[in-house]
Amino acid sequence: MSKLETAMDTIVNVFQYYSSNEGDKFKLNRRELKNLLQGELSSYLQVHRDPQRVEAIMSDLDMNMDGSVSFEEFVAMVTELTVCSSSFFQDYTTPKINEMK
Amino acid sequence: MSKLETAMDTIVNVFQYYSSNEGDKFKLNRRELKNLLQGELSSYLQVHRDPQRVEAIMSDLDMNMDGSVSFEEFVAMVTELTVCSSSFFQDYTTPKINEMK
């Protein structure tokens, strides 16, 4: 596997680890999302200091409005967070969501 | 860094390696995309056997119609390919693009 394929494999494994706990194994419910954010992205998001932030993120994430987060929605969120935090993107203007539709 | 953050860092590095060669360093043009597909995703896409496939992928990718591929568009493509190839997702029904808008 290439480095890119290995990285995507890791992301699937992280998603699966959290999404398989309750209900639909292909979706993160609110509790699973919260656990994932705290376990894997706590340096990006200070979840424990601001519990309402999880609600806000879930709301942004849930593009198809079914109350849970698919793998595609999850990766789109992590991508946004990566652009915000990576030094490579410091001069990059993020495309507006509406421009991408 | 968590495993997830390390994986996203790898994806940024792969994107940067190819996108920095020509023109806008935050975008992949057609040649850069072709090189990336051949170098990093050749087991998913048999690019060398079907050159028109690159045009088709670029066309699908380029959601904001500017003729080049942003990091967000690139990650969305790799995510789709991952869902198609990962054994975890074999029973998963991919959401229609229109349902996600």
N, CA and C atoms of all chains as a GROMACS GRO file, in nm:
protein
  606
    1MET      N    1   0.084  -0.120   0.000
    1MET     CA    2   0.000   0.000   0.000
    1MET      C    3   0.088   0.125   0.000
    2SER      N    4   0.045   0.228  -0.072
    2SER     CA    5   0.115   0.357  -0.069
    2SER      C    6   0.089   0.426   0.065
    3LYS      N    7   0.165   0.533   0.089
    3LYS     CA    8   0.144   0.610   0.213
    3LYS      C    9   0.000   0.663   0.222
    4LEU      N   10  -0.054   0.706   0.106
    4LEU     CA   11  -0.190   0.759   0.102
    4LEU      C   12  -0.292   0.651   0.137
    5GLU      N   13  -0.274   0.533   0.078
    5GLU     CA   14  -0.367   0.422   0.105
    5GLU      C   15  -0.358   0.379   0.252
    6THR      N   16  -0.237   0.378   0.306
    6THR     CA   17  -0.218   0.344   0.448
    6THR      C   18  -0.288   0.446   0.538
    7ALA      N   19  -0.277   0.575   0.503
    7ALA     CA   20  -0.341   0.681   0.582
    7ALA      C   21  -0.492   0.665   0.579
    8MET      N   22  -0.548   0.636   0.461
    8MET     CA   23  -0.694   0.619   0.452
    8MET      C   24  -0.739   0.496   0.530
    9ASP      N   25  -0.657   0.392   0.528
    9ASP     CA   26  -0.686   0.271   0.605
    9ASP      C   27  -0.692   0.304   0.755
   10THR      N   28  -0.600   0.387   0.800
   10THR     CA   29  -0.600   0.429   0.941
   10THR      C   30  -0.729   0.504   0.974
   11ILE      N   31  -0.772   0.592   0.884
   11ILE     CA   32  -0.893   0.671   0.909
   11ILE      C   33  -1.016   0.581   0.916
   12VAL      N   34  -1.023   0.482   0.828
   12VAL     CA   35  -1.133   0.384   0.835
   12VAL      C   36  -1.130   0.312   0.970
   13ASN      N   37  -1.012   0.270   1.013
   13ASN     CA   38  -1.002   0.196   1.140
   13ASN      C   39  -1.045   0.281   1.259
   14VAL      N   40  -1.006   0.409   1.260
   14VAL     CA   41  -1.046   0.499   1.369
   14VAL      C   42  -1.198   0.517   1.367
   15PHE      N   43  -1.254   0.542   1.249
   15PHE     CA   44  -1.400   0.559   1.237
   15PHE      C   45  -1.472   0.433   1.286
   16GLN      N   46  -1.427   0.317   1.237
   16GLN     CA   47  -1.490   0.188   1.271
   16GLN      C   48  -1.484   0.162   1.422
   17TYR      N   49  -1.372   0.198   1.484
   17TYR     CA   50  -1.353   0.175   1.627
   17TYR      C   51  -1.463   0.244   1.708
   18TYR      N   52  -1.498   0.366   1.667
   18TYR     CA   53  -1.598   0.443   1.740
   18TYR      C   54  -1.741   0.416   1.690
   19SER      N   55  -1.757   0.398   1.558
   19SER     CA   56  -1.892   0.386   1.502
   19SER      C   57  -1.956   0.250   1.530
   20SER      N   58  -1.875   0.151   1.565
   20SER     CA   59  -1.928   0.016   1.584
   20SER      C   60  -1.983  -0.008   1.724
   21ASN      N   61  -1.976   0.090   1.812
   21ASN     CA   62  -2.019   0.070   1.950
   21ASN      C   63  -2.170   0.058   1.968
   22GLU      N   64  -2.244   0.144   1.900
   22GLU     CA   65  -2.389   0.149   1.921
   22GLU      C   66  -2.460   0.165   1.785
   23GLY      N   67  -2.576   0.103   1.773
   23GLY     CA   68  -2.661   0.128   1.655
   23GLY      C   69  -2.593   0.094   1.524
   24ASP      N   70  -2.620   0.176   1.423
   24ASP     CA   71  -2.568   0.156   1.288
   24ASP      C   72  -2.416   0.164   1.291
   25LYS      N   73  -2.350   0.056   1.252
   25LYS     CA   74  -2.202   0.054   1.260
   25LYS      C   75  -2.137   0.144   1.155
   26PHE      N   76  -2.216   0.189   1.056
   26PHE     CA   77  -2.160   0.279   0.954
   26PHE      C   78  -2.184   0.426   0.986
   27LYS      N   79  -2.242   0.454   1.102
   27LYS     CA   80  -2.269   0.593   1.141
   27LYS      C   81  -2.220   0.619   1.283
   28LEU      N   82  -2.180   0.742   1.308
   28LEU     CA   83  -2.151   0.788   1.444
   28LEU      C   84  -2.275   0.856   1.499
   29ASN      N   85  -2.326   0.808   1.613
   29ASN     CA   86  -2.430   0.886   1.679
   29ASN      C   87  -2.362   0.993   1.768
   30ARG      N   88  -2.441   1.071   1.839
   30ARG     CA   89  -2.382   1.183   1.914
   30ARG      C   90  -2.278   1.137   2.015
   31ARG      N   91  -2.311   1.028   2.087
   31ARG     CA   92  -2.218   0.981   2.190
   31ARG      C   93  -2.087   0.929   2.126
   32GLU      N   94  -2.102   0.855   2.016
   32GLU     CA   95  -1.984   0.802   1.947
   32GLU      C   96  -1.897   0.916   1.892
   33LEU      N   97  -1.964   1.017   1.836
   33LEU     CA   98  -1.889   1.132   1.783
   33LEU      C   99  -1.812   1.202   1.895
   34LYS      N  100  -1.880   1.220   2.008
   34LYS     CA  101  -1.815   1.287   2.121
   34LYS      C  102  -1.691   1.209   2.165
   35ASN      N  103  -1.706   1.076   2.176
   35ASN     CA  104  -1.592   0.993   2.216
   35ASN      C  105  -1.478   1.004   2.115
   36LEU      N  106  -1.513   1.004   1.987
   36LEU     CA  107  -1.409   1.015   1.884
   36LEU      C  108  -1.337   1.150   1.892
   37LEU      N  109  -1.415   1.256   1.905
   37LEU     CA  110  -1.355   1.390   1.913
   37LEU      C  111  -1.260   1.399   2.033
   38GLN      N  112  -1.305   1.346   2.147
   38GLN     CA  113  -1.221   1.352   2.267
   38GLN      C  114  -1.098   1.264   2.255
   39GLY      N  115  -1.117   1.145   2.193
   39GLY     CA  116  -1.007   1.049   2.187
   39GLY      C  117  -0.904   1.080   2.080
   40GLU      N  118  -0.950   1.140   1.969
   40GLU     CA  119  -0.861   1.150   1.853
   40GLU      C  120  -0.834   1.292   1.808
   41LEU      N  121  -0.915   1.387   1.851
   41LEU     CA  122  -0.899   1.524   1.800
   41LEU      C  123  -0.899   1.628   1.912
   42SER      N  124  -0.862   1.584   2.032
   42SER     CA  125  -0.875   1.676   2.145
   42SER      C  126  -0.778   1.793   2.137
   43SER      N  127  -0.669   1.775   2.062
   43SER     CA  128  -0.578   1.888   2.050
   43SER      C  129  -0.635   1.993   1.954
   44TYR      N  130  -0.723   1.951   1.861
   44TYR     CA  131  -0.790   2.046   1.772
   44TYR      C  132  -0.908   2.113   1.843
   45LEU      N  133  -0.982   2.030   1.913
   45LEU     CA  134  -1.109   2.075   1.969
   45LEU      C  135  -1.108   2.053   2.119
   46GLN      N  136  -1.125   2.156   2.193
   46GLN     CA  137  -1.123   2.139   2.338
   46GLN      C  138  -1.263   2.103   2.386
   47VAL      N  139  -1.302   1.982   2.350
   47VAL     CA  140  -1.440   1.938   2.370
   47VAL      C  141  -1.480   1.943   2.517
   48HIS      N  142  -1.389   1.898   2.605
   48HIS     CA  143  -1.424   1.886   2.746
   48HIS      C  144  -1.450   2.022   2.809
   49ARG      N  145  -1.400   2.128   2.747
   49ARG     CA  146  -1.425   2.262   2.802
   49ARG      C  147  -1.551   2.324   2.748
   50ASP      N  148  -1.605   2.269   2.640
   50ASP     CA  149  -1.717   2.334   2.573
   50ASP      C  150  -1.810   2.228   2.513
   51PRO      N  151  -1.894   2.166   2.599
   51PRO     CA  152  -1.979   2.056   2.551
   51PRO      C  153  -2.073   2.096   2.438
   52GLN      N  154  -2.115   2.222   2.433
   52GLN     CA  155  -2.205   2.264   2.325
   52GLN      C  156  -2.137   2.261   2.188
   53ARG      N  157  -2.003   2.263   2.189
   53ARG     CA  158  -1.928   2.257   2.064
   53ARG      C  159  -1.956   2.127   1.988
   54VAL      N  160  -1.976   2.017   2.062
   54VAL     CA  161  -2.007   1.889   1.997
   54VAL      C  162  -2.139   1.898   1.922
   55GLU      N  163  -2.239   1.961   1.984
   55GLU     CA  164  -2.367   1.981   1.917
   55GLU      C  165  -2.349   2.064   1.789
   56ALA      N  166  -2.269   2.169   1.801
   56ALA     CA  167  -2.247   2.258   1.686
   56ALA      C  168  -2.176   2.183   1.573
   57ILE      N  169  -2.077   2.102   1.609
   57ILE     CA  170  -2.003   2.027   1.506
   57ILE      C  171  -2.095   1.924   1.442
   58MET      N  172  -2.171   1.854   1.525
   58MET     CA  173  -2.265   1.753   1.472
   58MET      C  174  -2.362   1.819   1.376
   59SER      N  175  -2.410   1.934   1.412
   59SER     CA  176  -2.506   2.005   1.327
   59SER      C  177  -2.443   2.043   1.192
   60ASP      N  178  -2.318   2.093   1.197
   60ASP     CA  179  -2.249   2.127   1.073
   60ASP      C  180  -2.224   2.003   0.988
   61LEU      N  181  -2.190   1.893   1.057
   61LEU     CA  182  -2.150   1.771   0.991
   61LEU      C  183  -2.262   1.702   0.918
   62ASP      N  184  -2.380   1.709   0.979
   62ASP     CA  185  -2.487   1.621   0.937
   62ASP      C  186  -2.559   1.679   0.817
   63MET      N  187  -2.491   1.673   0.702
   63MET     CA  188  -2.540   1.741   0.583
   63MET      C  189  -2.670   1.683   0.531
   64ASN      N  190  -2.690   1.553   0.550
   64ASN     CA  191  -2.816   1.496   0.501
   64ASN      C  192  -2.923   1.488   0.609
   65MET      N  193  -2.899   1.554   0.723
   65MET     CA  194  -3.002   1.579   0.824
   65MET      C  195  -3.063   1.452   0.883
   66ASP      N  196  -2.987   1.345   0.896
   66ASP     CA  197  -3.045   1.224   0.955
   66ASP      C  198  -3.002   1.204   1.101
   67GLY      N  199  -2.936   1.303   1.160
   67GLY     CA  200  -2.903   1.297   1.302
   67GLY      C  201  -2.783   1.214   1.337
   68SER      N  202  -2.715   1.158   1.238
   68SER     CA  203  -2.592   1.084   1.264
   68SER      C  204  -2.493   1.113   1.152
   69VAL      N  205  -2.369   1.071   1.173
   69VAL     CA  206  -2.261   1.117   1.087
   69VAL      C  207  -2.202   0.998   1.010
   70SER      N  208  -2.206   1.007   0.878
   70SER     CA  209  -2.151   0.902   0.793
   70SER      C  210  -1.999   0.917   0.783
   71PHE      N  211  -1.935   0.817   0.726
   71PHE     CA  212  -1.790   0.823   0.704
   71PHE      C  213  -1.754   0.943   0.617
   72GLU      N  214  -1.831   0.966   0.511
   72GLU     CA  215  -1.801   1.079   0.421
   72GLU      C  216  -1.811   1.212   0.495
   73GLU      N  217  -1.916   1.227   0.577
   73GLU     CA  218  -1.934   1.351   0.653
   73GLU      C  219  -1.820   1.368   0.755
   74PHE      N  220  -1.784   1.258   0.818
   74PHE     CA  221  -1.675   1.260   0.915
   74PHE      C  222  -1.543   1.303   0.850
   75VAL      N  223  -1.509   1.245   0.735
   75VAL     CA  224  -1.383   1.280   0.669
   75VAL      C  225  -1.385   1.426   0.626
   76ALA      N  226  -1.501   1.474   0.579
   76ALA     CA  227  -1.511   1.616   0.540
   76ALA      C  228  -1.483   1.707   0.660
   77MET      N  229  -1.531   1.668   0.779
   77MET     CA  230  -1.504   1.747   0.900
   77MET      C  231  -1.355   1.746   0.933
   78VAL      N  232  -1.295   1.628   0.930
   78VAL     CA  233  -1.152   1.618   0.965
   78VAL      C  234  -1.068   1.696   0.864
   79THR      N  235  -1.112   1.695   0.738
   79THR     CA  236  -1.040   1.772   0.635
   79THR      C  237  -1.045   1.921   0.666
   80GLU      N  238  -1.163   1.970   0.704
   80GLU     CA  239  -1.174   2.113   0.740
   80GLU      C  240  -1.083   2.148   0.858
   81LEU      N  241  -1.083   2.060   0.959
   81LEU     CA  242  -0.998   2.085   1.076
   81LEU      C  243  -0.851   2.082   1.037
   82THR      N  244  -0.816   1.994   0.944
   82THR     CA  245  -0.676   1.983   0.901
   82THR      C  246  -0.632   2.110   0.829
   83VAL      N  247  -0.719   2.160   0.742
   83VAL     CA  248  -0.687   2.284   0.670
   83VAL      C  249  -0.667   2.399   0.770
   84CYS      N  250  -0.749   2.399   0.875
   84CYS     CA  251  -0.737   2.506   0.976
   84CYS      C  252  -0.608   2.494   1.058
   85SER      N  253  -0.554   2.374   1.071
   85SER     CA  254  -0.442   2.356   1.164
   85SER      C  255  -0.308   2.334   1.096
   86SER      N  256  -0.307   2.294   0.968
   86SER     CA  257  -0.180   2.259   0.904
   86SER      C  258  -0.105   2.385   0.860
   87SER      N  259   0.024   2.388   0.884
   87SER     CA  260   0.104   2.504   0.846
   87SER      C  261   0.108   2.521   0.694
   88PHE      N  262   0.098   2.410   0.619
   88PHE     CA  263   0.100   2.421   0.472
   88PHE      C  264  -0.011   2.511   0.421
   89PHE      N  265  -0.126   2.508   0.488
   89PHE     CA  266  -0.244   2.580   0.440
   89PHE      C  267  -0.258   2.720   0.501
   90GLN      N  268  -0.152   2.771   0.562
   90GLN     CA  269  -0.172   2.897   0.634
   90GLN      C  270  -0.206   3.015   0.543
   91ASP      N  271  -0.164   3.008   0.415
   91ASP     CA  272  -0.198   3.117   0.322
   91ASP      C  273  -0.314   3.080   0.229
   92TYR      N  274  -0.380   2.971   0.259
   92TYR     CA  275  -0.484   2.916   0.172
   92TYR      C  276  -0.620   2.975   0.210
   93THR      N  277  -0.697   3.013   0.109
   93THR     CA  278  -0.833   3.060   0.133
   93THR      C  279  -0.928   2.943   0.114
   94THR      N  280  -0.993   2.906   0.222
   94THR     CA  281  -1.083   2.791   0.218
   94THR      C  282  -1.202   2.821   0.129
   95PRO      N  283  -1.236   2.727   0.036
   95PRO     CA  284  -1.356   2.752  -0.045
   95PRO      C  285  -1.481   2.752   0.042
   96LYS      N  286  -1.570   2.843   0.010
   96LYS     CA  287  -1.698   2.844   0.081
   96LYS      C  288  -1.775   2.719   0.048
   97ILE      N  289  -1.848   2.666   0.148
   97ILE     CA  290  -1.928   2.545   0.126
   97ILE      C  291  -2.021   2.564   0.006
   98ASN      N  292  -2.082   2.681  -0.003
   98ASN     CA  293  -2.177   2.704  -0.112
   98ASN      C  294  -2.111   2.700  -0.249
   99GLU      N  295  -1.982   2.740  -0.254
   99GLU     CA  296  -1.912   2.739  -0.382
   99GLU      C  297  -1.882   2.596  -0.427
  100MET      N  298  -1.879   2.504  -0.332
  100MET     CA  299  -1.846   2.365  -0.366
  100MET      C  300  -1.969   2.285  -0.407
  101LYS      N  301  -2.088   2.340  -0.386
  101LYS     CA  302  -2.209   2.263  -0.416
  101LYS      C  303  -2.243   2.269  -0.564
  102MET      N  304   0.069   1.348   1.855
  102MET     CA  305  -0.045   1.343   1.761
  102MET      C  306  -0.114   1.206   1.769
  103SER      N  307  -0.246   1.206   1.761
  103SER     CA  308  -0.321   1.080   1.756
  103SER      C  309  -0.299   1.013   1.619
  104LYS      N  310  -0.344   0.887   1.609
  104LYS     CA  311  -0.332   0.817   1.480
  104LYS      C  312  -0.408   0.891   1.370
  105LEU      N  313  -0.524   0.947   1.406
  105LEU     CA  314  -0.604   1.020   1.307
  105LEU      C  315  -0.531   1.145   1.259
  106GLU      N  316  -0.473   1.219   1.353
  106GLU     CA  317  -0.401   1.342   1.316
  106GLU      C  318  -0.277   1.308   1.232
  107THR      N  319  -0.211   1.198   1.266
  107THR     CA  320  -0.094   1.155   1.188
  107THR      C  321  -0.135   1.117   1.046
  108ALA      N  322  -0.249   1.049   1.033
  108ALA     CA  323  -0.298   1.009   0.900
  108ALA      C  324  -0.332   1.132   0.816
  109MET      N  325  -0.398   1.232   0.877
  109MET     CA  326  -0.432   1.354   0.802
  109MET      C  327  -0.305   1.428   0.762
  110ASP      N  328  -0.205   1.427   0.849
  110ASP     CA  329  -0.078   1.490   0.818
  110ASP      C  330  -0.013   1.424   0.696
  111THR      N  331  -0.021   1.293   0.689
  111THR     CA  332   0.032   1.219   0.574
  111THR      C  333  -0.040   1.261   0.446
  112ILE      N  334  -0.173   1.274   0.454
  112ILE     CA  335  -0.251   1.311   0.336
  112ILE      C  336  -0.214   1.452   0.289
  113VAL      N  337  -0.195   1.544   0.383
  113VAL     CA  338  -0.150   1.679   0.345
  113VAL      C  339  -0.014   1.670   0.275
  114ASN      N  340   0.078   1.591   0.330
  114ASN     CA  341   0.212   1.581   0.271
  114ASN      C  342   0.208   1.523   0.130
  115VAL      N  343   0.124   1.421   0.108
  115VAL     CA  344   0.112   1.362  -0.026
  115VAL      C  345   0.055   1.467  -0.123
  116PHE      N  346  -0.052   1.535  -0.080
  116PHE     CA  347  -0.113   1.639  -0.165
  116PHE      C  348  -0.010   1.746  -0.199
  117GLN      N  349   0.059   1.795  -0.097
  117GLN     CA  350   0.159   1.903  -0.113
  117GLN      C  351   0.271   1.860  -0.209
  118TYR      N  352   0.314   1.736  -0.198
  118TYR     CA  353   0.424   1.685  -0.282
  118TYR      C  354   0.390   1.700  -0.430
  119TYR      N  355   0.264   1.670  -0.465
  119TYR     CA  356   0.223   1.677  -0.605
  119TYR      C  357   0.172   1.816  -0.644
  120SER      N  358   0.101   1.884  -0.554
  120SER     CA  359   0.038   2.012  -0.591
  120SER      C  360   0.138   2.126  -0.602
  121SER      N  361   0.256   2.109  -0.543
  121SER     CA  362   0.354   2.218  -0.541
  121SER      C  363   0.440   2.224  -0.667
  122ASN      N  364   0.421   2.132  -0.760
  122ASN     CA  365   0.508   2.128  -0.878
  122ASN      C  366   0.484   2.240  -0.977
  123GLU      N  367   0.358   2.271  -1.004
  123GLU     CA  368   0.326   2.369  -1.108
  123GLU      C  369   0.214   2.460  -1.059
  124GLY      N  370   0.219   2.587  -1.100
  124GLY     CA  371   0.106   2.678  -1.076
  124GLY      C  372   0.072   2.693  -0.928
  125ASP      N  373  -0.058   2.701  -0.901
  125ASP     CA  374  -0.110   2.720  -0.765
  125ASP      C  375  -0.071   2.600  -0.678
  126LYS      N  376   0.003   2.626  -0.572
  126LYS     CA  377   0.050   2.514  -0.488
  126LYS      C  378  -0.061   2.452  -0.405
  127PHE      N  379  -0.176   2.518  -0.398
  127PHE     CA  380  -0.289   2.464  -0.323
  127PHE      C  381  -0.388   2.386  -0.411
  128LYS      N  382  -0.354   2.373  -0.540
  128LYS     CA  383  -0.442   2.301  -0.632
  128LYS      C  384  -0.361   2.200  -0.714
  129LEU      N  385  -0.427   2.091  -0.751
  129LEU     CA  386  -0.372   1.995  -0.847
  129LEU      C  387  -0.425   2.031  -0.985
  130ASN      N  388  -0.334   2.056  -1.082
  130ASN     CA  389  -0.382   2.066  -1.219
  130ASN      C  390  -0.388   1.924  -1.279
  131ARG      N  391  -0.427   1.914  -1.405
  131ARG     CA  392  -0.448   1.780  -1.463
  131ARG      C  393  -0.322   1.694  -1.457
  132ARG      N  394  -0.206   1.754  -1.488
  132ARG     CA  395  -0.083   1.676  -1.489
  132ARG      C  396  -0.046   1.630  -1.348
  133GLU      N  397  -0.062   1.722  -1.252
  133GLU     CA  398  -0.030   1.687  -1.113
  133GLU      C  399  -0.124   1.578  -1.061
  134LEU      N  400  -0.252   1.589  -1.097
  134LEU     CA  401  -0.347   1.486  -1.053
  134LEU      C  402  -0.311   1.351  -1.112
  135LYS      N  403  -0.276   1.351  -1.240
  135LYS     CA  404  -0.238   1.225  -1.305
  135LYS      C  405  -0.119   1.162  -1.235
  136ASN      N  406  -0.017   1.245  -1.205
  136ASN     CA  407   0.101   1.193  -1.135
  136ASN      C  408   0.065   1.136  -0.998
  137LEU      N  409  -0.022   1.208  -0.927
  137LEU     CA  410  -0.064   1.160  -0.795
  137LEU      C  411  -0.139   1.027  -0.805
  138LEU      N  412  -0.232   1.021  -0.898
  138LEU     CA  413  -0.310   0.897  -0.914
  138LEU      C  414  -0.218   0.779  -0.947
  139GLN      N  415  -0.123   0.804  -1.037
  139GLN     CA  416  -0.031   0.696  -1.075
  139GLN      C  417   0.063   0.659  -0.961
  140GLY      N  418   0.107   0.761  -0.886
  140GLY     CA  419   0.206   0.736  -0.782
  140GLY      C  420   0.147   0.679  -0.654
  141GLU      N  421   0.024   0.717  -0.622
  141GLU     CA  422  -0.030   0.686  -0.489
  141GLU      C  423  -0.156   0.600  -0.490
  142LEU      N  424  -0.223   0.593  -0.605
  142LEU     CA  425  -0.351   0.520  -0.606
  142LEU      C  426  -0.360   0.422  -0.722
  143SER      N  427  -0.245   0.377  -0.770
  143SER     CA  428  -0.249   0.295  -0.891
  143SER      C  429  -0.314   0.159  -0.868
  144SER      N  430  -0.315   0.116  -0.741
  144SER     CA  431  -0.382  -0.012  -0.717
  144SER      C  432  -0.534   0.004  -0.720
  145TYR      N  433  -0.583   0.126  -0.692
  145TYR     CA  434  -0.728   0.153  -0.702
  145TYR      C  435  -0.768   0.178  -0.847
  146LEU      N  436  -0.686   0.255  -0.914
  146LEU     CA  437  -0.722   0.306  -1.047
  146LEU      C  438  -0.615   0.262  -1.146
  147GLN      N  439  -0.652   0.189  -1.244
  147GLN     CA  440  -0.550   0.146  -1.340
  147GLN      C  441  -0.533   0.255  -1.447
  148VAL      N  442  -0.476   0.364  -1.402
  148VAL     CA  443  -0.468   0.485  -1.484
  148VAL      C  444  -0.394   0.460  -1.615
  149HIS      N  445  -0.283   0.385  -1.604
  149HIS     CA  446  -0.198   0.365  -1.722
  149HIS      C  447  -0.269   0.287  -1.832
  150ARG      N  448  -0.372   0.212  -1.794
  150ARG     CA  449  -0.447   0.135  -1.895
  150ARG      C  450  -0.561   0.215  -1.955
  151ASP      N  451  -0.599   0.325  -1.890
  151ASP     CA  452  -0.720   0.396  -1.933
  151ASP      C  453  -0.703   0.546  -1.910
  152PRO      N  454  -0.630   0.614  -1.999
  152PRO     CA  455  -0.601   0.756  -1.977
  152PRO      C  456  -0.726   0.844  -1.967
  153GLN      N  457  -0.835   0.806  -2.032
  153GLN     CA  458  -0.957   0.889  -2.024
  153GLN      C  459  -1.018   0.887  -1.883
  154ARG      N  460  -0.980   0.786  -1.804
  154ARG     CA  461  -1.030   0.777  -1.666
  154ARG      C  462  -0.986   0.899  -1.584
  155VAL      N  463  -0.866   0.951  -1.612
  155VAL     CA  464  -0.818   1.069  -1.539
  155VAL      C  465  -0.908   1.189  -1.568
  156GLU      N  466  -0.945   1.205  -1.695
  156GLU     CA  467  -1.037   1.314  -1.732
  156GLU      C  468  -1.170   1.298  -1.660
  157ALA      N  469  -1.219   1.175  -1.655
  157ALA     CA  470  -1.348   1.150  -1.591
  157ALA      C  471  -1.341   1.179  -1.441
  158ILE      N  472  -1.230   1.138  -1.378
  158ILE     CA  473  -1.214   1.162  -1.234
  158ILE      C  474  -1.202   1.312  -1.208
  159MET      N  475  -1.122   1.381  -1.288
  159MET     CA  476  -1.106   1.525  -1.272
  159MET      C  477  -1.240   1.595  -1.285
  160SER      N  478  -1.317   1.552  -1.381
  160SER     CA  479  -1.448   1.613  -1.404
  160SER      C  480  -1.540   1.591  -1.282
  161ASP      N  481  -1.540   1.470  -1.228
  161ASP     CA  482  -1.620   1.442  -1.108
  161ASP      C  483  -1.571   1.523  -0.989
  162LEU      N  484  -1.439   1.536  -0.980
  162LEU     CA  485  -1.375   1.599  -0.865
  162LEU      C  486  -1.401   1.747  -0.856
  163ASP      N  487  -1.401   1.810  -0.972
  163ASP     CA  488  -1.392   1.955  -0.977
  163ASP      C  489  -1.528   2.016  -0.954
  164MET      N  490  -1.573   2.011  -0.829
  164MET     CA  491  -1.710   2.050  -0.796
  164MET      C  492  -1.735   2.198  -0.819
  165ASN      N  493  -1.634   2.282  -0.800
  165ASN     CA  494  -1.657   2.425  -0.820
  165ASN      C  495  -1.616   2.471  -0.960
  166MET      N  496  -1.589   2.376  -1.051
  166MET     CA  497  -1.574   2.401  -1.195
  166MET      C  498  -1.462   2.499  -1.229
  167ASP      N  499  -1.352   2.498  -1.154
  167ASP     CA  500  -1.243   2.589  -1.190
  167ASP      C  501  -1.129   2.517  -1.260
  168GLY      N  502  -1.148   2.392  -1.297
  168GLY     CA  503  -1.048   2.320  -1.377
  168GLY      C  504  -0.931   2.266  -1.299
  169SER      N  505  -0.930   2.282  -1.169
  169SER     CA  506  -0.825   2.222  -1.088
  169SER      C  507  -0.886   2.171  -0.957
  170VAL      N  508  -0.807   2.095  -0.884
  170VAL     CA  509  -0.862   2.018  -0.773
  170VAL      C  510  -0.803   2.068  -0.640
  171SER      N  511  -0.891   2.113  -0.552
  171SER     CA  512  -0.848   2.160  -0.421
  171SER      C  513  -0.823   2.042  -0.327
  172PHE      N  514  -0.765   2.070  -0.211
  172PHE     CA  515  -0.742   1.967  -0.111
  172PHE      C  516  -0.873   1.902  -0.067
  173GLU      N  517  -0.977   1.983  -0.047
  173GLU     CA  518  -1.106   1.930  -0.004
  173GLU      C  519  -1.165   1.835  -0.109
  174GLU      N  520  -1.155   1.877  -0.237
  174GLU     CA  521  -1.207   1.793  -0.346
  174GLU      C  522  -1.126   1.663  -0.356
  175PHE      N  523  -0.996   1.676  -0.339
  175PHE     CA  524  -0.907   1.560  -0.344
  175PHE      C  525  -0.941   1.459  -0.233
  176VAL      N  526  -0.957   1.508  -0.110
  176VAL     CA  527  -0.988   1.417   0.001
  176VAL      C  528  -1.124   1.351  -0.021
  177ALA      N  529  -1.220   1.427  -0.075
  177ALA     CA  530  -1.353   1.368  -0.103
  177ALA      C  531  -1.341   1.253  -0.203
  178MET      N  532  -1.254   1.270  -0.304
  178MET     CA  533  -1.233   1.162  -0.402
  178MET      C  534  -1.170   1.040  -0.336
  179VAL      N  535  -1.066   1.063  -0.256
  179VAL     CA  536  -0.997   0.949  -0.193
  179VAL      C  537  -1.093   0.878  -0.097
  180THR      N  538  -1.181   0.955  -0.032
  180THR     CA  539  -1.279   0.895   0.058
  180THR      C  540  -1.374   0.803  -0.019
  181GLU      N  541  -1.421   0.850  -0.135
  181GLU     CA  542  -1.509   0.765  -0.218
  181GLU      C  543  -1.439   0.636  -0.260
  182LEU      N  544  -1.313   0.651  -0.301
  182LEU     CA  545  -1.237   0.532  -0.342
  182LEU      C  546  -1.217   0.436  -0.225
  183THR      N  547  -1.196   0.494  -0.106
  183THR     CA  548  -1.174   0.411   0.013
  183THR      C  549  -1.300   0.332   0.047
  184VAL      N  550  -1.415   0.399   0.038
  184VAL     CA  551  -1.541   0.330   0.066
  184VAL      C  552  -1.562   0.215  -0.034
  185CYS      N  553  -1.522   0.238  -0.158
  185CYS     CA  554  -1.536   0.133  -0.260
  185CYS      C  555  -1.443   0.015  -0.237
  186SER      N  556  -1.330   0.039  -0.172
  186SER     CA  557  -1.228  -0.067  -0.166
  186SER      C  558  -1.215  -0.132  -0.028
  187SER      N  559  -1.262  -0.064   0.078
  187SER     CA  560  -1.238  -0.116   0.213
  187SER      C  561  -1.337  -0.227   0.247
  188SER      N  562  -1.288  -0.333   0.306
  188SER     CA  563  -1.375  -0.446   0.340
  188SER      C  564  -1.478  -0.405   0.446
  189PHE      N  565  -1.445  -0.309   0.533
  189PHE     CA  566  -1.540  -0.264   0.635
  189PHE      C  567  -1.670  -0.215   0.572
  190PHE      N  568  -1.659  -0.150   0.457
  190PHE     CA  569  -1.775  -0.087   0.395
  190PHE      C  570  -1.847  -0.177   0.293
  191GLN      N  571  -1.819  -0.306   0.295
  191GLN     CA  572  -1.874  -0.388   0.188
  191GLN      C  573  -2.027  -0.397   0.190
  192ASP      N  574  -2.089  -0.380   0.310
  192ASP     CA  575  -2.235  -0.384   0.317
  192ASP      C  576  -2.297  -0.244   0.327
  193TYR      N  577  -2.215  -0.143   0.304
  193TYR     CA  578  -2.257  -0.004   0.323
  193TYR      C  579  -2.317   0.050   0.194
  194THR      N  580  -2.429   0.120   0.207
  194THR     CA  581  -2.488   0.186   0.092
  194THR      C  582  -2.439   0.330   0.088
  195THR      N  583  -2.363   0.362  -0.015
  195THR     CA  584  -2.306   0.496  -0.026
  195THR      C  585  -2.417   0.599  -0.044
  196PRO      N  586  -2.413   0.710   0.034
  196PRO     CA  587  -2.515   0.814   0.012
  196PRO      C  588  -2.500   0.875  -0.126
  197LYS      N  589  -2.614   0.902  -0.187
  197LYS     CA  590  -2.610   0.972  -0.316
  197LYS      C  591  -2.553   1.112  -0.296
  198ILE      N  592  -2.476   1.159  -0.394
  198ILE     CA  593  -2.418   1.294  -0.385
  198ILE      C  594  -2.528   1.397  -0.360
  199ASN      N  595  -2.641   1.384  -0.430
  199ASN     CA  596  -2.748   1.482  -0.416
  199ASN      C  597  -2.807   1.483  -0.275
  200GLU      N  598  -2.804   1.367  -0.207
  200GLU     CA  599  -2.858   1.362  -0.072
  200GLU      C  600  -2.769   1.436   0.027
  201MET      N  601  -2.641   1.453  -0.009
  201MET     CA  602  -2.547   1.517   0.083
  201MET      C  603  -2.545   1.668   0.067
  202LYS      N  604  -2.605   1.718  -0.041
  202LYS     CA  605  -2.599   1.863  -0.064
  202LYS      C  606  -2.702   1.937   0.018
   0.00000   0.00000   0.00000
